[in-house]
Amino acid sequence: MAYKNYLLLFTFENWNLEFENYHPIFYFRLTTFYYFEFMIVKTPPPPYYAVIFTNTRTDGDDGYATMAEKMDALAKEQPGYLGVESVRDGLGVTVSYWESLEAIKNWKANLEHLEAQNAGREKWYSAYKTRICKVERDYEFP
Amino acid sequence: MAYKNYLLLFTFENWNLEFENYHPIFYFRLTTFYYFEFMIVKTPPPPYYAVIFTNTRTDGDDGYATMAEKMDALAKEQPGYLGVESVRDGLGVTVSYWESLEAIKNWKANLEHLEAQNAGREKWYSAYKTRICKVERDYEFP
């Protein structure tokens, strides 16, 4: 089972108040809509693999957010990718899940990803540790 | 190598302005001092074990913070405990590291921890997934 949690933020503005015979539902239009998803990844029964990437950032963005978004999208396209759980609050912990060690190896060797890894050491991360793990057992609630 | 990162918050108040011949360094006293540590855990060479605990919280505290602090302290006393990396920002990801599967099993069966696990399902967590992993390889920067 997958658990999805959404945080939704809406703002509305008056749309057309001239036509008072319109149903109230048409009086407003959605002007902005923010959608945040945080999700416990739906993974298949073990064994599968996890990459735990724990890191601390340097100050400032310096292209980091753009790169992170791009790498997220690129990772999703990789064969054997199962999903990612990523949180930052000072310390950053990103856990990506993969079908096999080979899938992880291929992703690490991806050319665009290699560029991002180099830039990460040059400017974005003050420190990181990457741990390649075999998930042997899991359980969940509810 | 261990990487420690600290966030320090100080506030000072005037201490004694009567004695103007005092050196300025004595004019203020530290009134509050907050200390946050976030750290990439120093783990031994693989293999060792990781427990990835991904979760979403219910609303409100309801004793959660007190329990979390108590469980942190209790975990540190367990044989085979290597450290923890824990972050929450909507989604919570807590990765604890252990010397062996037996150490993990003992911690899961700890009586006080069992109570906390039960209360967690009853009131603190809307969902969680726990993954028991063998760390096969790791690398770090710098």
Interface residues (C-beta under 8 A of the other chain):
Chain A: Y3 N5 L7 F36 F38 M39 I40 V41 T43 P46 A50 I52 T54 N55 T56 E85 S86 V87 R88 D89 G90 L91 G92 V93 V95 L101 G120 R121 Y125 S126 A127 Y128 K129 T130 R131 I132 C133 K134 V135 E136 R137 D138 Y139 E140 F141 P142
Chain B: Y3 N5 L7 F36 F38 M39 I40 V41 T43 P46 A50 I52 T54 N55 T56 E85 S86 V87 R88 D89 G90 L91 G92 V93 V95 L101 G120 R121 Y125 S126 A127 Y128 K129 T130 R131 I132 C133 K134 V135 E136 R137 D138 Y139 E140 F141 P142
